[in-house]
Amino acid sequence: MTSSTALEIAEGLRRSREYARALEAYQALLVETETPSAPVCLGLARCYQGLDADSEALAWLARVVDSGQDYRHWQAAARLMDKAVQRLGPAVKGVKRTARLWLTGSSTLVQLTPLLRLAALRAGVLVVVGEGAYGQYRQDILDPASPLYQFDPDFVLTLVDHEELAFPAYAETPDEFVASTADSMAALWDIVSSRTRARLIASNIAIPLEEPFGHLAARLPGTRRSMLQSLNGRLAALASERGIALLDADALSSEIGKRSWFDSRFWHLSKQAVSFDALPALARRLAALIAAELGLAKKCLVLDLDNTLWGGVVGEDGVAGIKIGPGDPRSEAYSAFQSYVKGLQAKGVVLAVCSKNDEAAAREPFETRPEMILKLEDFATFVANWETKPENLSHIAKVLNIGMDSLVFVDDNPAEREIVRQFAPDVDVVPMPSEPSDYVRALSDYLGFETVVFTKEDQQKTAQYRAKAEIARLESSATSIDDFHRSLQMRAVIAPFDDRHIARIVQLIGKTNQFNLTTPRLSEAEVRALMAAPGAAHFYLKLRDRFADHGLVSLIMGRPLGDALDIHLWLMSCRVIGRTVETQLLATMSEAALERGLKRLRGTFVPTAKNSMVSQVYPAMGFALEETLADGVSVWSYDVSALGPIRGGRMDVETRAYATVEGADS
Amino acid sequence: MTVEERLTALFQDVFGDEDLIATDELTAADVEAWDSVAHINLMFAIEQEFAVQFEGNQLAEFENVGALKAWLADRAG
């Protein structure tokens, strides 16, 4: 029986409301493929919905996103999703964040909205989308009484297309054209930032295919194509200055193909600036940026070795027999893949090896084959043994002190991928193609590594995670915890928040889950407002030790409240847990309280699904319970005037009252 | 699958209604969810499914689904 007739049988059973039998028929189709097709995902979702199992239905609808980018199926899935979400109410499972999102732009957006909800669900975010009327983005932003501001969004997305700008085919003064257009767009962003707490995601301009000047256009600054290119450059700079996420619509339109991205018939018919064919891809990218803004970007790429990083099996073919390096097409394909992975590492993705091999054999190619582009020191941890991959993945997560849901698994072997999907369901598995030449594209199509900022810390991440593994060894050999801390030779810089570090500060606030007492997800504008509040105390801490420069790893913020300095934000990157950083920053806060003539430190713990590790931090530091509020929230108090400032950090501290010259502490 | 079956699957996707059957007599007025947004979605879906292209807003001019089927059959033939 062919799979298309098998699908028809399943669909027939479903239509006659025989959901249990239909489920079996659909499930029989699942064994045939790693990535089930959209009709199968939709069919399963409809069966589950028919059986009142809306959570299961939602899980299958989210998989439509992975099935391909067919508009009709996405749109159908989005409709079913709305029904399931409505019926489940607050009981929606598998969602990591919720967000309110306002979508505004210069063309028809009504079709994008449901797709965006679906793509966000796949990325772990349940979004409520509000949408501006067609073409009303200026009025939306300028009018303080507009629905945008009434909506109170967490995110504002602005999508502007080239038709709206209506650049002439040729301009005598292109610079003026470009500058005034860019400035007026940035002015709108600034208005949104000043009036809302929302984070902005703006798009650049997808440059149209048709160009009266043809290839000559590239040489003439006054042509439309050249002007739009300069405009995109200018928008990138303006967005970067403001810390605004930028959707590269022009790159995406090139990736999809401009012949498909632009559909003039539907533009004239209903002002669709982006064709239906391209809308799912656009929704996926936007959802990836939203997830990244919410701190859901994946942190670690876990790689298999044999037939993944090189051709052949090192244990059988020997180190000389594996395929890597120039001169042979298969070998070159693996080299290209290693290069791409190295690029991800440069962006701040942490790499790990998870291979079924003898450890010595697995390490040998890295040690003896100069063609290897990835080196042993590129991996934060290297696991080669005969345990199962799900077990090893959980070991890797533990060693690196990150959640399983921060891991992405790449393996050429479909059976290993399936085992990981089943037994380590929180790990994202990339469906790798069988042809190694296609590996790079498969990984670049995976959007979990999309990020919105790039900081100095990102560049040093592997070294930091490696240091953590080294320290785990040292820790077991030191005789006491004090010896251990001393042996690390830790040095900290503690200083108030400043412009130079604001991007990293906002990044940490967005993505720290475990050591985070109150978990507020603040935008840059909100952080700046809190910094400027009267009596505010705010400090970051940078840490280095003999193994690594960990960079900016912890933040604390307080404001006067009665006779107390109230700590409303306190978080720390998990890679420096157990290093007395928390004591050190609390000590700084206790001194700040005394300097302000305040008697107490006051701290709040707000429990989340991930921060149970800090539930006892305040009592451990000598704080007394002041009160317990709803939802497990507890308020703690430390009497600085009676007990004196807190002591106990085990590091040399350099304090700075103001920002230092660029690079002075690096 | 017959044209009616293909249209039925397509209508159910577009309108999110699993009870909807693309009978000859069906018109836009019979389907509650058939608004201007769904209309454009339907037009795009039919063009994809049957590899045809409507002229302008031709879809709105068919008297009922039967007329649409006849037009589709004409194209296929």
Boltz contact constraints between the chains, C-beta under 6 A:
constraints:
  - contact:
      token1: [A, 72]
      token2: [B, 13]
      max_distance: 6.0
  - contact:
      token1: [A, 72]
      token2: [B, 45]
      max_distance: 6.0
  - contact:
      token1: [A, 75]
      token2: [B, 41]
      max_distance: 6.0
  - contact:
      token1: [A, 76]
      token2: [B, 13]
      max_distance: 6.0
  - contact:
      token1: [A, 79]
      token2: [B, 16]
      max_distance: 6.0
  - contact:
      token1: [A, 110]
      token2: [B, 37]
      max_distance: 6.0
  - contact:
      token1: [A, 270]
      token2: [B, 40]
      max_distance: 6.0
  - contact:
      token1: [A, 276]
      token2: [B, 44]
      max_distance: 6.0
